[in-house]
Amino acid sequence: MDELEREYGVTNSIKLASNENAWGSSPKAIEAIREALTNLHRYPDGSNYYLVKAIAEKFGFSPSEVIIGNGSDEIIEFLVKAYVEKGDEVITSHPSFLMYQKVVQVRGGVNNILPLKDMRHDLATILGTITDRTRLIFLDNPNNPTATAIPPGDLYTFLSNVPESVIVVLDEAYVDFMDPEMQVDAYSLVRNSKGRCGVVILRTFSKAYGLAGIRVGYGLMAADIVSSLHRVRQPFNVNKLAQVAAIAALGDTEFYEKTLQGTREGKAWLQKEVKKLGCTTYPSQTNFFLIDVKGDAAALYEAMLYKGVIIRSMKPYGYSHVIRVTVGTDEENYRFVGALADCLSELGYVS
Ligand SMILES: Cc1ncc(COP(=O)(O)O)c(C=O)c1O
């Protein structure tokens, strides 16, 4: 935002581009950080003992099935470091979260990148692409950037057909925003893997808990996978403030519920207003959604920057008329709709 204001000469800019929490951070997390500030001369607890325990208790896992990362990004790195040697294969979708591809590339893995089908993971083609060299399959569920989720029945069938030698990584960064009937049972996916692939669930404190800036995420998986990941991580990978903030945020149901409700209501309002402007919206299981603006998305993105509103163009992903917007506060949503209306008419996209 600073950069935008410097380069475009705008003030009071808003960012609806990174799927962050519009309502800030859990007040309980901020209080916990404040209290921990007097103890920064000591290294953090390298085992993340209390945070692991809190997550295990909340979701019914054993602590040996939980790992913490400096963002869930870091756990993606651990997985690739631990399981992918040069020439091993990893399956990802496109477009999906770009971090998977970057990490596999650095590691010298062979990345089979399969196009989405109707903006969804193409599970049949993924199954057909598995070989003896396949180590990992990354599925962000819901998918970023399309906001689509895999129907649970389809996912269970898919998993039962993936060989035991493969690990499927189910990245649930946006799980909190999903309709309850679309959510899968993480516990049974991790625990009941006899005769099929292992499943790793990734989650983050960056979205519904509002802690993107402090970097903390977690993974739920079989204890032997956790052990492999511990071997490739740094001893103090998660800082002290992140640990106390995450524990406090987990217990802050008031902030969590406020975020979910604000997202639900804001998304419904935005979708209604955007349709009034002549655009089409896509269904969403997340705190962001796609909009077909009926014209070049890159030009619209640029025009929105001049109004001080940062969104994402999906043109680089192959959706030339589509933008992605994150649900903001009421005030931000209102600003976004006003700016969009002006830009659409300036660019002559809709009458
Ligand atoms: C699908 C997906 N996975 C993981 C992440 C990264 O989350 P974290 O902030 O925990 O590294 C993101 C961030 O936008 C995401 O969209």
The ligand as an SDF file (V2000), in Angstrom:
LIG
                    3D

 16 16  0  0  0  0  0  0  0  0999 V2000
   -3.9920  -21.8790   -0.5930 C   0  0  0  0  0  0  0  0  0  0  0  0
   -3.0040  -21.2100    0.3050 C   0  0  0  0  0  0  0  0  0  0  0  0
   -2.1740  -21.9560    1.0290 N   0  0  0  0  0  0  0  0  0  0  0  0
   -1.2660  -21.4080    1.8510 C   0  0  0  0  0  0  0  0  0  0  0  0
   -1.1710  -20.0350    1.9650 C   0  0  0  0  0  0  0  0  0  0  0  0
   -0.0720  -19.4780    2.8210 C   0  0  0  0  0  0  0  0  0  0  0  0
   -0.4900  -19.2710    4.1130 O   0  0  0  0  0  0  0  0  0  0  0  0
    0.5430  -18.7930    5.2190 P   0  0  0  0  0  0  0  0  0  0  0  0
    0.3130  -17.3370    5.4030 O   0  0  0  0  0  0  0  0  0  0  0  0
    0.1700  -19.6090    6.4220 O   0  0  0  0  0  0  0  0  0  0  0  0
    1.9350  -19.1110    4.7530 O   0  0  0  0  0  0  0  0  0  0  0  0
   -2.0010  -19.2080    1.2230 C   0  0  0  0  0  0  0  0  0  0  0  0
   -1.8640  -17.7560    1.3240 C   0  0  0  0  0  0  0  0  0  0  0  0
   -2.4690  -16.9680    0.6720 O   0  0  0  0  0  0  0  0  0  0  0  0
   -2.9520  -19.8110    0.3670 C   0  0  0  0  0  0  0  0  0  0  0  0
   -3.7540  -19.0740   -0.3850 O   0  0  0  0  0  0  0  0  0  0  0  0
  1  2  1  0
  2  3  1  0
  2 15  2  0
  3  4  2  0
  4  5  1  0
  5  6  1  0
  5 12  2  0
  6  7  1  0
  7  8  1  0
  8  9  2  0
  8 10  1  0
  8 11  1  0
 12 13  1  0
 12 15  1  0
 13 14  2  0
 15 16  1  0
M  END
$$$$
